[in-house]
Amino acid sequence: MIYYLLGISVIARILVFYTLGDTKLVDEWGIIINNFKVSGVFGFNVVVNEFIALPKYAEPGEEVLPTIFMPPLYFYFIYLIEFLSGSYLNFVSVIIYTQIVFSLISTWLIFKIMLMLKQEIKFALILTTIFALFPVYVFSSSQISSISIQIFLLISYFFSLLKFENNSKFLYLLLFSISAGLLMLIRGEFFLFYFLTLIYFFVFKEKKFKSLVISIIFSILVLSPYLKRNYDNFNTLTLTKSFGYNLLKGNNPSFKVEGDSAYIENNFDRKTLNIKTNNNYEINLDNFYRDKAIYLILNDPFNYLILYVKKIFSFMFIDFNSSYPNYYNFLHIFPKIFVSILSLIGAIIALKQKGFFQFLSIYYLSNIFLFSIFFILPRYSLILLPVQLLLTIEVFKYLKRKIVQLTPQ
């Protein structure tokens, strides 16, 4: 049955690709790839003059500033696919098909995780089917977006963690650590959840301090080339620097759950900011946005607190004021709300039980509370889909126990 499901998943994704899929690089990825080809610099801001730099397609001879705003892993992925494709293949199609393969591996891995958690095969297949054919997940594979790779890495992260918990083999510790490093290269803030995992499993649950040190070493080895690149360019050891922009985009007088980049563009023209266009341009610009956001929040804390609660609700369930195309489509809204309700109940139940499900509950809730500080886009909930489906297991286990208790002996 799992192989039938994988076959159906392939057909669904190919159909979506040929009807709704991306056919070229769009938005920042197109700019970044072009600018790297032109200048050899991973960046999208191009110097206009001493105090103005703008995101645009660079021409030969123009100066491209190195970026610290974008995490690099998806850039590496796109560039590698384009390099290997050469002039013989449409590299965008190769990217999409590779993402489809990642989504299939993710489906197989989450099925294996459910079996490792001692779920009945029929129930595991039902949940895996929901995951594999979740409309937004099927659609995402056909887009130039890092989400398919991010989901694959996250499921690999949980899979190798569970494997290591079960038999303590070094191979699974290595895979867990490499997955963690790659996840941090695709989402800089993942380091918070990585350390949450280490503290829960390697400190509180089992005192595996040696394994903790080994994992940190290997994850740093994965990160070290990019950390060195950032230190050489910006004189700082960090993966990304976008806190200020994201905070201001999600916390401004527009009071939109999904954030409002237009507010930034309309109120803070780069031509008037007087920020020098050297390698620290993006850092200084982000610090400027951070200060503006903090000022706005501190001067109207009550309304921003209400906005924060709205973001939490939107992340968990539905954004009543979304402007994204097809957001309110029944195929999107119904499965999202259904899974969200069950997973929240499962998270509450799991909080009381020490173990993997308790960790998933903490992981799920901490994601929601963290990202709601900034802004919530529809695709953000997709990265939590594997966690949500695993948490629904607790709901059905709880119902099964209650039915057994109420059934006359």
NORVEN-V15363 format. One record per backbone hydrogen bond with DSSP energy under -1.0 kcal/mol. CO is the residue of the C=O (numbers start at 1). NH is the residue of the N-H. E is the energy in kcal/mol with one decimal. If there is no record, write none. Layout:
CO;NH;E, CO;NH;E
This chain:
1;5;-2.5, 2;6;-2.2, 3;7;-2.0, 4;8;-2.5, 5;9;-2.4, 6;10;-2.1, 7;11;-2.1, 8;12;-2.6, 9;13;-2.3, 10;14;-2.4, 11;15;-2.4, 12;16;-2.1, 13;17;-2.4, 14;18;-2.3, 16;20;-3.6, 17;21;-1.1, 26;29;-1.1, 27;31;-1.4, 28;32;-2.9, 29;33;-2.3, 30;34;-2.0, 31;35;-2.8, 32;36;-2.2, 33;37;-2.0, 34;38;-2.3, 35;39;-2.6, 36;40;-2.2, 41;43;-1.2, 42;67;-2.7, 44;56;-1.5, 45;65;-2.9, 46;54;-2.3, 50;277;-2.6, 52;48;-3.1, 52;49;-1.9, 54;46;-3.2, 59;62;-2.4, 63;47;-2.6, 68;241;-2.3, 72;76;-2.4, 73;77;-2.3, 74;78;-2.7, 75;79;-2.7, 76;80;-2.5, 77;81;-2.3, 78;82;-2.5, 79;83;-2.5, 80;84;-2.7, 81;85;-2.1, 82;86;-1.5, 85;88;-1.3, 85;89;-1.0, 89;91;-1.0, 90;94;-1.7, 91;95;-2.3, 92;96;-2.2, 93;97;-2.7, 94;98;-2.3, 95;99;-2.3, 96;100;-2.1, 97;101;-1.9, 98;102;-2.2, 99;103;-2.2, 100;104;-1.9, 101;105;-2.4, 102;106;-2.4, 103;107;-1.9, 104;108;-2.3, 105;109;-2.6, 106;110;-2.4, 107;111;-1.7, 108;112;-2.0, 109;113;-2.4, 110;114;-2.0, 111;115;-1.8, 112;116;-2.3, 113;117;-1.6, 114;119;-1.8, 115;118;-1.8, 120;124;-2.8, 121;125;-2.5, 122;126;-1.9, 123;127;-2.2, 124;128;-2.3, 125;129;-2.3, 126;130;-2.1, 127;131;-2.2, 128;132;-3.1, 129;133;-2.4, 134;138;-2.3, 135;139;-2.4, 136;140;-2.4, 137;141;-1.2, 139;142;-1.6, 140;143;-1.6, 142;22;-2.5, 143;145;-1.9, 146;150;-2.5, 147;151;-2.6, 148;152;-2.1, 149;153;-2.6, 150;154;-2.4, 151;155;-2.6, 152;156;-2.2, 153;157;-2.2, 154;158;-2.2, 155;159;-2.7, 156;160;-2.7, 157;161;-1.7, 158;162;-2.5, 159;163;-2.3, 160;164;-2.3, 161;165;-2.4, 162;166;-1.9, 163;167;-2.0, 164;168;-2.4, 169;173;-1.4, 170;174;-2.6, 171;175;-2.4, 172;176;-2.5, 173;177;-2.2, 174;178;-2.6, 175;179;-2.5, 176;180;-2.1, 177;181;-2.3, 178;182;-2.6, 179;183;-2.4, 180;184;-1.9, 181;185;-1.1, 183;187;-2.3, 185;73;-2.1, 187;190;-2.3, 188;191;-1.2, 189;192;-1.8, 190;194;-2.4, 191;195;-2.2, 192;196;-1.6, 193;197;-2.0, 194;198;-2.3, 195;199;-2.5, 196;200;-2.2, 197;201;-2.8, 198;202;-2.2, 199;204;-2.7, 200;205;-2.6, 206;208;-2.7, 207;209;-1.0, 208;212;-2.1, 209;213;-2.2, 210;214;-2.3, 211;215;-2.6, 212;216;-2.3, 213;217;-2.3, 214;218;-2.3, 215;219;-2.5, 216;220;-2.3, 217;221;-2.0, 218;222;-1.7, 219;223;-1.7, 220;224;-2.4, 223;227;-2.5, 224;228;-2.7, 225;229;-2.1, 226;230;-2.4, 227;231;-2.3, 228;232;-2.8, 229;233;-1.9, 230;234;-3.2, 231;235;-1.7, 236;238;-1.1, 242;246;-2.4, 243;247;-2.4, 244;248;-2.4, 245;249;-2.8, 246;250;-1.7, 249;260;-2.5, 252;255;-2.3, 256;259;-1.4, 257;376;-2.6, 261;265;-2.1, 262;266;-2.7, 263;267;-1.7, 264;268;-2.1, 269;272;-2.2, 276;278;-1.7, 278;281;-2.0, 280;284;-2.7, 281;285;-2.5, 282;286;-2.5, 283;287;-2.2, 284;288;-1.9, 285;289;-2.1, 286;290;-2.4, 287;291;-2.3, 288;292;-2.0, 289;293;-2.5, 290;294;-2.5, 291;295;-2.1, 292;296;-2.2, 293;297;-2.5, 294;298;-2.6, 295;299;-1.4, 300;304;-1.6, 301;305;-1.9, 302;306;-2.0, 303;307;-2.1, 304;308;-1.9, 305;309;-2.0, 306;310;-2.2, 307;311;-2.2, 308;312;-2.0, 309;313;-2.3, 310;314;-2.7, 311;315;-2.7, 312;316;-2.3, 313;317;-3.1, 319;322;-1.2, 324;327;-1.8, 326;329;-1.4, 329;332;-1.8, 329;333;-2.9, 330;334;-1.8, 332;336;-1.5, 333;337;-2.6, 334;338;-2.4, 335;339;-2.5, 336;340;-2.3, 337;341;-2.5, 338;342;-1.8, 339;343;-2.6, 340;344;-2.1, 341;345;-2.0, 342;346;-2.5, 343;347;-2.6, 344;348;-2.1, 345;349;-2.3, 346;350;-2.8, 347;351;-1.4, 349;352;-1.2, 350;353;-1.8, 355;359;-2.1, 356;360;-2.4, 357;361;-2.1, 358;362;-2.3, 359;363;-3.0, 360;364;-2.9, 361;365;-2.5, 362;366;-2.5, 363;367;-1.9, 364;368;-1.8, 365;369;-2.5, 366;370;-2.1, 367;371;-2.6, 368;372;-1.6, 370;373;-1.7, 371;374;-1.4, 377;380;-1.6, 382;385;-1.4, 384;388;-2.8, 385;389;-2.5, 386;390;-1.8, 387;391;-2.1, 388;392;-1.6, 391;394;-1.1, 392;396;-1.8, 393;397;-2.4, 394;398;-2.2, 395;399;-2.5, 396;400;-2.3, 397;401;-2.1, 398;402;-2.2, 399;403;-2.4, 400;404;-2.2, 401;405;-2.3, 402;406;-2.0, 403;407;-1.3
